[in-house]
Amino acid sequence: MGSLLIIIKEKGAGNNIFGGFVYEPLEVKPRFYGCSDNFLFTINPNLRVYSTSRYNENFQYFNVGTKTLPNGFGMGGQYEYFGLWINSDFETGHSRAGPFCSTYNSPQLSHSEYFDIDEVEVFCVREIERDPNLLPPKRSAMDTNADAVAILEMANRKMYSKDLREPDLGLDSDEE
């Protein structure tokens, strides 16, 4: 993946069309990241582009599978007050930027603060090539924590991924 252009059509009154551009690839992280090349925009009712304000560095956020942090995709603002937020169900979102999003100086993008999504389109506009030799090997967290595996096995817990992946081939071995 690489840079993405995300366009959202809001359901209901206004049928607003808006979105964002993220320069850096999406990564699941429990914090904000990204760069100042990101921006938010509106298409309908008016065409506008909102660049970064340099007030903060809350450019993009993408998280799934946690109970204590928001799960979904967001741009700008802060937790629960994003300039643009898409819930992980991809059916709802919010633009709680009143009066302006601190990261992008954008107003509320949607007709309503909380909105239902009619359509979403995502375009990869710049693919990033990564050298596979520089990437860490794909491994399970269980490979590095034998005690946790032993406890799960004693509790008769099924470890589904154990049957689906390649066995650890001794990547951490110090043998030459």
N, C-alpha and C positions, 0 to 999 in steps of 0.2 A: 504494500500500500504506500501511499504518499499523500500529497496534498488533496484535500477533498472540498468540493462545493456541495453544500447541503441546502436544498430548497424545500420549503414547507408551505402547503396550502391549508389554511385554517378552515374548519367546518363552520357553518352558520353565518351569522350576521357579519357582513363586511367582506367575507371571502378573502381576507388578507393573504398575500403571498410574501414570504420573507425567508431569511436564512442566514448562513454564515459560510465563511471560507476559513479552513484550517490549513496552515502551511505544513506543519509537522504531522507525521503519521499519528493516528490514534493509538494510544497505549493505555491499557487498563492500569490506572494509578489512583490512589486514594487522595490525590491532591491536584491542584492546578499546575499546568505546565504549558508549553507552547512558546510562541514568539510574536513579536509585534507586527509580523506580516499578515496575521489574521485580521479579519474584519467581519462585521455584521452588515446586513443590507435589507432593504424592503424593495419589492417590485410593485405590489398593488396595496394600497391605492396610489402611492407615489414611489418613484424610483429614487432611492437614496442609498449612499454607502457611508458606513460609520467606521472610521479607522480607529486605531488604538489611541487612547488619551495620554498614556505614559503615567497615569495616576497610580496604577498597580499592574501587576503581571499575571492577573487571573485570566489568561487568554483562552484556555480550553481545559475541559475536565471530562474524563470518561471513566466510569467505574461501574462494576457489576458484582453482585453476589455478596454484598456486605449488609449488615443490619444497622450499623451505627452511622453510616455515611450515605448520601444520596446515590441511588443507582440509576444511571442514565448518562446522557451527554449534555454538557453545558458549555456556554461561552460567556465570559465576562461576569462582572458583579461579584457575588460571593454566594456561599452555600444558601440555598432556599431563596435567593434573590438574584438569579441569573439574568443576564440580558436576553439569553435564549436558552431554554431548557427543554429537552425531550426526555420524558420518562422512559425507563427501560422497556415498558410495554409497547412503545412506539405508537400509542393511541392518544396520549395527552401530553401536555407540556405547559410551560408558563414563560411569560416575559414580564418579570417583576422589576422593571427598570425605572420605576417612577421616582423622581421626575426624569432622571437620566441614568443609564448604566455607567458606573464609574470607570470601567475598563475601556468602553468604546464610545462614550458620549452619545449613546443611542437612546431614543425614547422607547416606550413600550412598542414592540414590533407588531404584536397581535392586536386584534380588535378588543378582546377581553384579556385581563391579566392572566387567567387560566384559560387554556383553549383545548379543543379537541382537534386532532389531526385528520384532515381529509386525505391528503396525499403527501408523501415524502419522496424526493428524488435525491440520490447521492451520486456524484460524478467524481471519479478519480481524474484529476487534471494534471498531475505530475507524479509519476511513479518513481519511487526511490529504489535503486538497486542496492542490495546488501550482499556483501561478500559472505557466502555461506561458511567459509573457513574462519571468519571472525566471530560468528554467532556461537553462543554457548550451546553445548549439546542439549537436546530436548530430554529433560529428565523430570521425574516426579519428586515432589518434596519428600515423599516417603523414602526415596533412595538415600537421603542424608540423615534420616532419623530412625534408626533401627529400633530404638526403644518404643517409639510411637507405634510402629508396625507390630511389635510384640504385644503391646497392650491391646491393640485392636483385634489381633488374632485371639488373645485370651478371652476377649469379650464376644467372640464369635461374630464379629462384624465383617461383612462381605466387603472386600476391596475390589470394586468393579474394574478399576483401571489396571489392576495387576494382571488380569486376563487379556486385556486389549493391547498392551504395549509390548515393545521389544524388551527383553530382560536387560538389566544393567550389565554392560560388558566390561566392567572394571575400569571405567574412565578415570576414577580417582586413584587408581593403583599407582604406587610409586615404583613399580617394577619397570625395568628398562627392557 
